[in-house]
Amino acid sequence: MADKEFLRKALDGALTGVDLPFLGERSRGKVRDIYTRSDDLIIITTDRLSAFDHILGLVPFKGQVLNQLSAFWFKRSADIVANHLIDLPDPNVSVVERCRPLPVEVVVRGYISGVTQTALWYQYESGKRTIYGMDFPDGLEKNDRLPAPIITPTTKATHGGHDERITAEQVVTDGLVDATLWSEVCAAALALFQRGQEIANRAGLILVDTKYEFGVAPDGSLRLIDEVHTPDSSRFWIAESYAGRREAGLEPENFDKEFIRLYYAQHGYQGDGEPFALPQTLAVDAAARYIRTFELLTGDSFAAGELPAAPRIERNVKHWMT
């Protein structure tokens, strides 16, 4: 695992993005820079950290962790649903099949938790008992395990907007996804979540909740796209201390970016207006957690990519294309 001093020094080299004009026009997401070709996409995962639908700052090696960890999960879930991954020419780069993304994010939750406005606990604590079209009983406490995992879809935010809650029924009735395909998506999402929980459990972690994105390939078949079971798209808790900390009224120990959301919430920010910049100490702590999560889940030591990353990425992509 990388030490804190190494990560502090790497802050200056954190990857904001990379311009590769030989690939054509670039589109820029919250975390990823994407180049579109005829049959595939070249996706560069940067070190930008997004939370509350805003970019808060940079976390060194975050992009590498997300890219390589997603590749790990794509390989270990291909028997459940096909995915879009073709190749990894660089630690921060994925070449993927060009698919038509579905216009919903498929969030699967195993626990009632969270501080963002789309989170179950945020809604429940405000007094709501019907959330995402499902009824919840009185008496639940934050971080309780749900009887069974549930799917709580959201719309996809654009141009700095917020993801909006939507029911599974509305996904179909609003014409976002047809009923047959949505049924296939839900079955795949729950099976992926079960697989994720099993592998996380072996690593001493609890997969609390996660976000999946799906797309449709040119032949009309379903594809798992974007990222899978990363500290960006998922919440992980340390299994060993979960029960004891709940009894003591403490938040579970987490290995994801939830501690950043909690930090912002404790300092008065929960998503409205412009957030304050990510403190450097928090960025270093986040980098250490991202790397440790990668190591726990994969069982491999993290090998930090050469810095600065941008020239390395350009060199490796050009080599891959030859």
N, C-alpha and C positions, 0 to 999 in steps of 0.2 A: 504493500500500500504506500502511496506517495505521502511524504511527510509535509507538515504545514509550511515549513520554510521553502521547500521546493515549490509548493503551490503558490505561495506568496510571490515568488520570483516569476512564476509562470503567468501571473495576472497581466503583466505588460504584453504578453504574447497571446492573450486570449483572442479567439477568432471571431471578429465581428462579421466577416463575410469575405468572399473572394470573387473577383471579377474575371471571368474567363470568356472574353469576347469571341474566341474561336468556336465556342459552342452556340453562339447566337444570343438571342434575347434572354435576359434573366428575369424571373419573377421571384419576389421576395415574400416569404411568409414570416410568421413570428420568430421561428427558430431556423427554418431551412431556406436555402437559396436553391431554386429549381431551374434547370435548363431543359427545354422540351425539344426532342428530336422526333423523327417520323414515327417510330415504333416504341420508343422508350423515353424515360426521363433520367437525367443525371441530377441526383439530389445531394446537396452539400449541407451537412448538419453543422451549424455554427455553435458558438459558445453563448449565444444570447439566451437569457433566462426570461421566460414569460410566465406571468401569474396575474390573476385578476384581469386577463385579457389585455395586459400591457407588458412591454419589455422593461424589466426592472434594471438589468445590467448584464455583465458578462461573468461566467463561471469557467475557469480554465479546465480544459479537457472534457467539458460537459458534452460537446458535440461528438467527440470520439466515443465516449461511453454510450450515448444514445444510439449511435450508428452501429457499433459492434454488438451491443446488447440486443438490439432489435434483430440483428442477423442471427444471433444465438436462438432467440425465440422463434423466428421464422422457421428455422431448421427443425426445431422441436415441436412444432405445431402443424407441419405440412400435412400430416395424416388426418387432421381435423378439417382444415380448409386450405385450399391453395392460396399462395401469396404472390406478391408482385416482384419479389427480389430476383435479380438476375446475377449481379456480381458486385464485389466490393473492391474497386481499384485502389482505394486509399482508406485509412482508418476513419476518415470523416465523410466518405463518399459512397453512395449506393447507386448502382444502375438498376432501374426497375422497369417493369412492363408498364406501358402507358394504359391506364384504365380510366373509366368514367367514375369519379368519386360519388358515392351516395350522399345526399344533402343532409345527413344526420350523423351525429356522433353517438355511438352506442356505449353508454356508460353502464357498467355492471358493478353492483355494490353488494358486498358481503356483510357490511357493518353500517351502523348509522353514525356518521361522523362528518367532519368538514366544516370550514368557516366561510367558504364562498357562497354567493347568493343562490347558486344552483345546487348546493350540497343538501343532503337529506337533513342533517342536524340543524343547519341554519333555518330551514323551513319549519321543522318540527318544533324547535325552541321558540319560534315566533308564534306558536299556537296552532299551526295548521296540522290537521290529522289526515287529510286527503292530499297526497302529494304524488305528482306524476300519475294521477288517476288511480292510485292505490290507497287503501285505508290502513292507517297505523293506529294501534291502541294507545291509550294513555299509559304513563308510567315508564316509558323508555328513557334510558339515560345515554348520554353521549358515549360513543364507542362501544355500545352493545352490539353483539353479533346478531344478525338477522336470522330468522328460522331457515331461510334459504336465500341464495343470491337472487337479486332482482335486476331487471333492466330498466334504466331511467334515461331515455334518450333526450338529447338536446339538439336544437338547431345549431348550425355552424355560424359563428359570428364573422362578420366581414367589416373591413374598414374601421377597426377599433371598437366595434360594438361588442355587446355581451352575448354569450351563448344564452339561449332562451329555453326554459323547460317546456317539454311537450310530452304527451302521453303516447304510449305504444299504439293505442287506437288511432290517435291523430296522425301518426306517421302514415297510416294507410288511408284514412278518410280525407286527409288534406292532399293526397296524391303525391307525397314525397317518395314513397316506395310502394310498389304493388304488393298485395297481400302474400302471394306465393314467395316472392323474393324476401320479404320482411320475415316470414316464418323461417326461411333458411338462415337469414342473418342472426335471428334470435337463438336458434339452435346452435349455430357455430359459436356465438359469443359466450353462451353459458358453458359449452364444452371447453373453449379456450380458457375461461376463468377457472374451471376446475383443474385443468392441466397446470395453469399458472400457480394455483394454490398448492398443488402437490409438490411442484419443484421448489417453490418458495419455502414450504414447510421443511423440506430436506435441508435447506440452507439455513434453517433457524429463523425464518421470517414468516410473517403473516401477510398475504396479499389481501389488502383491505378492500380496495376498489380500483377500477381501471377504466380507461377509455379505449375503445376500438374504433377504427375507421375501416370501412369496406368500400370496394369499388367493383365495377363490372368490366371484365376483360372484353376485347374486341369480339370474341366468340360468344359473348353473352353470359359467361360463367362468373361466379362470385369469386372475388379476391379479397384477402386481408391485405390492407395497405398501411402506409404511414409508419407508425412505430408500435412496438408491442412490449408491454410489461416493463417499461423503463421508469426511472424515478421521476420523469416528467409526466408520463401518462398514468401513473399508478401511485397508490399509497402502499408503503410497506412498514410494518411494525416489527420490532424484535419480539419473537414469540416467548422467550424465556421470562421476560419481565412484564408481559402484558397483564396478567391477572393481578400481580402484586401492586402494580402502579395504579390500576383501576380501583382497587380496594383502598389505596391511599389517596384517591382523588386527584391523581396526577395524569397528565397526558401520556399515552404510550410512547415509548422510544421509537422514533421513526427514522427510516433510511430512505428518504425521498425529499421533495421540496416542500412538503407540508410545514416543516418547521419554519420555512421562510414566510409562508402565508400566516402562520401563527404569530411570528415576529411582527409582521406588518399590522395584523389585527390588534395585537397588544399595544402598538404605537398609534392606534386610532385610524388605520386605513383598512377598509374592507371592500374596496372596489369602485367607490364613487370618486370621480375626479382624477387628477393626475397623481400617481404615486411618487413618493420620494425615492431617490436613487438607491440602489442596492449597496449597503456598506461593504467595504472591502473585506472586513473580518467575516462577514456573513457569506461572501462569495467564496472565501477560502474554506470555510466550514462546509459549504454546499459541495464544493469540489471533492473534499475528502469523503463525504457521504455518498456522492455519486460513484466514486471509484470503489469504495468499499462494497456498495450494493452490487456492482458489476462482479467483483471478486467472489462475494458470497453466492450469488446466483449461478455463475458460470463455473466456479471452482478453479478458475485460472487467475494468475497474477496479471495485473494491469500493466501493459507495456506502453508507456507514454509515447505518443508520436513525436517526431522531430519538429522542433519549433525554430523559426516561425512556420505556422502551418500553411499559409497561403502559397508560397512558392513550392512547397512539397506537394500540395494538392494539384497545382497546375502541372508539375512534372509527372506525377503519377497518372493523371487523367490523360495527358498526351501520350504517355507510354501505353496505356490501356487501349487507346484508339488506333495505335499503329499495328 
